[in-house]
Amino acid sequence: MTRIIAGLARGRRLSVAASGTRPTSDRAREGLFNSLQTMMDLDGVRILDLYAGSGAIGLEALSRGAAQATMVERTRAAAQVLRANVAAVGLPGAEVVEQPVELYLSSSISPGPEQQPRSGFDLVVADPPYAMPRGDLDPVLAALCRPGWLSPDAIVVVERSARGPALVWPPALEQIKAKRYGEAALWYGQQR
């Protein structure tokens, strides 16, 4: 079972779907948020958690002061567990979107309540299945670079298997850091 590591909901346990998801380990999640604290102030940020699974990343961000976490998960079973975790943690600002990430990002309108344009997300974390071919992730990263998805200083973090090839960023994003935590590799990027 996964848990919230720090902040208002510290220690709260999160359920995980019986199959089809691989939660980010506590060690990798702690490393992620320690790194983010050196790059940005989490208070009031808007996070987009792609391939959210249990919602551990988005809920951890809310626990640490984020204003909003939009968590996108395509599978019904995982989305049900995610909604239950959101209710159990009880922090405001959580939004669960049950649809494929590619479909969510293919919207021609900037994300937001009733699809009204916004200033974009401050932090995007994408944790696709390790088995997802690298080429399938390329259009997801490219879609994030379209107007309206990212705030000017947004950070994009991608988790992949540490055994896999290096992440290739689209031209609009540049790598600012990479870190390994056991089987997980975290790639940090920012707009050029």
C-alpha positions, 0 to 999 in steps of 0.5 A, a space after each residue: 500500500 502506498 502512503 502520502 509522505 509529507 504535508 497536511 495528509 502525511 501518513 494517509 494510506 492510498 489504495 492501488 488498483 488490483 492490476 494495471 498500475 505501478 505506483 511510483 515508489 515512496 523513495 522515488 516520490 520523495 526524491 521527486 518532491 525533494 528535487 521539485 522543492 529546489 526548483 519551485 515553490 509548491 504552494 498554490 501550483 496547478 499540477 497535471 498528473 498524467 497516467 495517475 493510477 492511485 493518484 499518489 503524485 497529485 495527492 502528494 502535491 496537494 498535501 504539500 500545498 498545491 492548489 489544484 491537481 488534475 489527475 488523468 487515468 484511462 482505466 475505469 478500475 484505476 479511476 474508481 480507486 483514484 476517486 476513493 483515494 481523493 475522498 479518503 484524503 479529503 483535500 480540496 483541489 483534486 479533479 479526476 479525469 477518466 479518459 486516455 491521456 492522449 484524448 485529454 491532451 488532444 482538446 483544442 481548447 486550454 484545460 479548465 473548468 468548462 474549458 475556459 482558457 487558463 494560464 496553464 499547469 505549473 507542474 506536469 508529471 507523466 508516469 506512463 506504463 514502463 511497457 509503453 513504447 517511447 514513440 507513444 510518449 512523444 505525441 503526449 510531450 508534444 501536445 503539452 507544448 501547445 499553447 495553454 497547457 504549460 505556464 511560462 516556468 512549468 516543469 515537466 517530469 517523466 518517469 520511465 524505467 531506469 533500464 530503458 533508453 534516455 528520454 527524448 524531449 520535443 524541441 520546445 522542452 529541454 532537460 534540466 535534470 535526470 535522477 534514478 531511484 532503483 528501477 525508476 528514472 525521473 526526467 525533468 524538463 522545462 520550456 526553452 
